[in-house]
Every structure is written in C-alpha cells, then in structure tokens.
Amino acid sequence: MRKILILLSAPAIFLASCVSNPDGQKAETSDAVETTVTTDGNSLSVDTSASTVKWLGQKVTGKHHGEVDITSGSLIVSEDGHLTGGNFEIDLNTIDVQDLEGEMRDKLMGHLRSEDFFHVENHPTATFEITEVTEGATANELVVAGNLTIRGVSKNIKFDATASELSAESAVLDANFNIAREDWGVSYQGKADDLISKEINFDVHLVAKK
C-alpha cells in the first residue's frame, strides 16, 4: 500500500515543482562592457510620467505583475534619426503589485523589496545604460545592448526593440524581454510546492523629448 501511495503522489510532486517562464524573448546576457556608443547627437530627456517599466513573474500556482517607476534618463538621437545611446534609472522602492489588493498586495510588495528579491534597502535603484545599437529586421526595429545593474550586479543584455518614433525632437521605444533573475543575485526559489520561474519579464516603454 505504501508503495502505491508513493507512486500516486509522485506525479503531483513533479507537477508542483515545475514552473514555466513568462512569455517573451530571453535577452542575451554576458559580462558588462564599457560603453562604446557615441554621445554625439541630440539629447532627449526621458518623460518619466509617460514612460513605464512593467514586470511579470510566474509561479506554479499563478503569476503576478506590476510596475516600477522610472526616475530619470536620456536618449541620444543622431541628426539623421538613429538611436546612438542613452540610459535610465528606476526606483525600486516604487515596485508595486497590480493583481492583488489589501494585505496580500502589501505582503508581496514587502517581500519583493526584501533581501530575498531586490534588497531595496541596500540597492534602492536599478540602471540601464546602452552600449550598442544595431539595425533590426525592419526600418523601425532595433537590436539594443546595454549594461543592466540590479542589486549592485552589472550584466550586459541584448534584446529587440521597436522605435515607433525617432527624431531629433522626440523618441518612443518599446521592448519586451526576459532575464534570468539569478544572474543578478535574485535567487529566491519560492516554496517547495510553489516554485517561482527563473526568468522575469520586463515590458519597457520609453518616451523621450527635447
């Protein structure tokens, strides 16, 4: 009887320990590099009220999503309308959860800010600095590489982006990609029967103006 119970429970244990990553392109990740892009061109200030960084994480029993505020940034656009550089900073103290309410929401936000995840007390900001921009498959598609710093750890990531507007006066960029959070020391695995996905998804919308 005991052997039968073990056999019957094995599939349930296996399913409880499996979790898929969020949909999205996985960014190519490597060691941080020196910035080689030119700073020549028009410097556009990121409009923090119009720009957003959305996050999505999954676990066995579901998923959670929210936003975090961009506090500053700039994009460099050449006279002929090519993105040549840029950066932005986000305030991890503002990380929120949009699919929960009340005590459950506050509890998860507190956990995300704790040492298990982003350790906001010691590392209140995250930054991204563009190191390379190349042309994508179509006229408004780009391949962007840059140093992403979280929890004091810097890694270079490369991902696809779309420029719906790119001129000397304004720029609108969008990118959606996953990173392997453990590469930045965010290694909390979750409960044994409710593991968290190894990747987290970021949906970035940047608006910059002269």
C-alpha positions in Angstrom: 0.0 0.0 0.0 2.8 2.4 0.9 4.5 1.8 -2.5 1.2 2.6 -4.2 0.7 5.8 -2.3 4.3 6.9 -3.2 3.7 6.1 -6.9 0.4 8.0 -6.9 1.9 11.1 -5.2 5.0 11.3 -7.4 3.2 13.0 -10.4 1.6 15.6 -8.1 5.1 16.4 -6.6 6.5 16.6 -10.1 3.8 19.0 -11.3 4.1 21.1 -8.2 7.8 21.6 -8.8 7.5 22.6 -12.5 7.0 26.2 -13.5 7.3 27.8 -16.9 8.9 31.1 -17.6 6.8 34.1 -18.7 6.3 34.5 -22.5 8.9 36.8 -24.0 12.3 36.9 -25.8 15.1 35.9 -23.5 17.7 38.6 -23.5 21.3 37.5 -24.4 23.3 38.0 -21.2 27.1 38.4 -20.9 29.5 40.3 -18.7 29.2 44.1 -18.5 31.2 46.0 -21.1 32.5 49.5 -21.5 30.2 52.0 -23.2 31.3 52.4 -26.9 28.3 54.2 -28.3 28.8 57.8 -29.4 27.3 60.6 -27.3 27.2 62.9 -30.4 23.7 63.9 -31.3 20.5 65.3 -29.7 20.0 64.5 -26.1 16.3 63.9 -25.3 15.1 63.7 -21.7 13.0 60.6 -20.8 9.5 61.7 -19.9 9.1 59.8 -16.6 5.4 60.4 -16.4 4.8 58.8 -19.8 7.4 56.0 -19.6 6.8 52.7 -17.9 8.6 49.5 -16.8 6.1 46.7 -16.2 7.2 43.4 -14.7 5.7 39.9 -14.8 6.7 36.8 -12.8 5.2 33.3 -12.7 5.0 30.5 -10.2 3.4 27.1 -10.2 0.1 28.3 -8.9 -0.2 31.5 -11.0 1.6 34.8 -11.8 1.9 38.4 -10.5 2.5 41.6 -12.3 3.1 45.3 -11.6 5.2 48.4 -12.4 8.2 50.3 -11.1 8.9 54.0 -11.7 11.5 55.4 -14.0 13.0 58.4 -12.2 15.4 59.8 -14.8 17.0 59.1 -18.2 18.0 60.3 -21.6 18.3 59.1 -25.1 20.8 60.2 -27.7 19.5 60.5 -31.3 21.6 61.5 -34.3 20.6 64.2 -36.7 19.6 61.5 -39.2 17.3 59.8 -36.7 19.3 56.9 -35.3 19.5 56.0 -31.7 23.1 56.2 -30.6 23.0 55.9 -26.8 21.1 56.5 -23.7 20.3 55.4 -20.1 17.6 55.4 -17.5 17.2 54.8 -13.8 14.4 53.2 -11.9 13.4 53.5 -8.2 13.0 50.0 -6.8 11.2 51.5 -3.7 8.3 52.1 -6.1 7.8 48.5 -7.2 4.2 47.6 -6.9 1.8 44.7 -7.5 -1.3 45.3 -9.6 -3.1 42.0 -9.4 -3.6 41.8 -5.6 -5.3 44.1 -3.1 -5.1 44.8 0.6 -2.9 42.8 2.9 -1.8 40.3 0.2 -0.6 43.1 -2.0 1.3 44.8 0.8 2.9 41.5 1.8 4.1 40.7 -1.7 5.4 44.2 -2.3 7.3 44.0 1.0 8.8 40.6 0.0 9.9 41.9 -3.4 11.7 44.8 -1.6 13.4 42.4 0.8 16.8 40.6 0.6 15.0 37.6 -0.9 14.5 39.6 -4.1 15.8 43.1 -4.8 17.2 44.1 -1.4 16.0 47.6 -1.9 17.4 48.8 1.5 20.9 48.3 0.2 20.2 48.7 -3.6 17.4 51.2 -4.0 17.9 51.9 -7.7 18.5 49.8 -10.9 20.0 51.3 -14.0 20.3 50.6 -17.7 23.0 52.1 -20.0 23.0 51.5 -23.7 26.3 50.1 -25.0 25.4 49.3 -28.6 22.6 49.8 -31.1 22.3 47.9 -34.4 19.6 47.7 -37.1 16.9 45.1 -36.8 14.9 43.2 -39.4 12.8 46.2 -40.4 13.2 50.0 -40.6 11.7 50.6 -37.1 13.3 47.6 -35.4 16.5 47.8 -33.4 18.8 45.5 -31.5 19.8 47.2 -28.3 22.6 46.1 -25.9 23.3 47.7 -22.6 24.5 47.2 -19.1 21.7 46.4 -16.6 22.6 46.9 -13.0 20.4 45.3 -10.2 21.5 44.7 -6.6 24.9 46.1 -7.5 25.5 43.5 -10.2 26.0 44.6 -13.8 25.4 42.4 -16.8 25.2 43.3 -20.4 22.0 42.3 -22.1 20.9 42.3 -25.7 17.3 42.4 -26.9 15.0 43.5 -29.7 13.3 46.9 -29.5 10.8 48.9 -31.7 11.1 52.6 -32.4 7.7 53.9 -33.3 9.2 57.5 -33.3 12.8 58.5 -33.5 13.8 62.1 -34.4 15.9 65.0 -33.1 12.8 66.2 -31.2 11.3 63.0 -29.7 11.6 59.2 -29.4 9.3 56.4 -28.5 10.8 53.0 -27.8 9.3 49.7 -26.7 11.0 46.4 -25.7 9.7 43.2 -24.1 12.2 40.7 -22.8 13.1 38.2 -20.1 16.2 38.0 -17.9 17.3 35.1 -15.7 17.0 36.8 -12.3 19.7 34.6 -10.7 22.3 36.4 -12.9 21.7 39.4 -10.7 21.5 37.6 -7.4 17.7 37.4 -7.2 17.8 33.7 -6.3 14.8 33.1 -4.0 13.2 30.0 -5.3 9.8 30.2 -3.7 8.0 27.5 -1.6 8.9 23.9 -2.3 5.4 23.2 -3.7 5.0 26.6 -5.4 8.3 27.4 -7.2 8.9 30.7 -8.9 10.0 31.0 -12.5 13.8 31.5 -13.1 13.1 34.3 -15.5 11.3 37.6 -15.0 9.7 39.6 -17.9 10.1 43.3 -18.4 7.9 45.4 -20.7 9.6 48.8 -21.2 8.0 51.8 -22.8 10.3 54.9 -23.1 9.1 58.3 -24.2 11.8 61.0 -24.6 11.5 64.6 -25.7 13.8 67.6 -26.5 
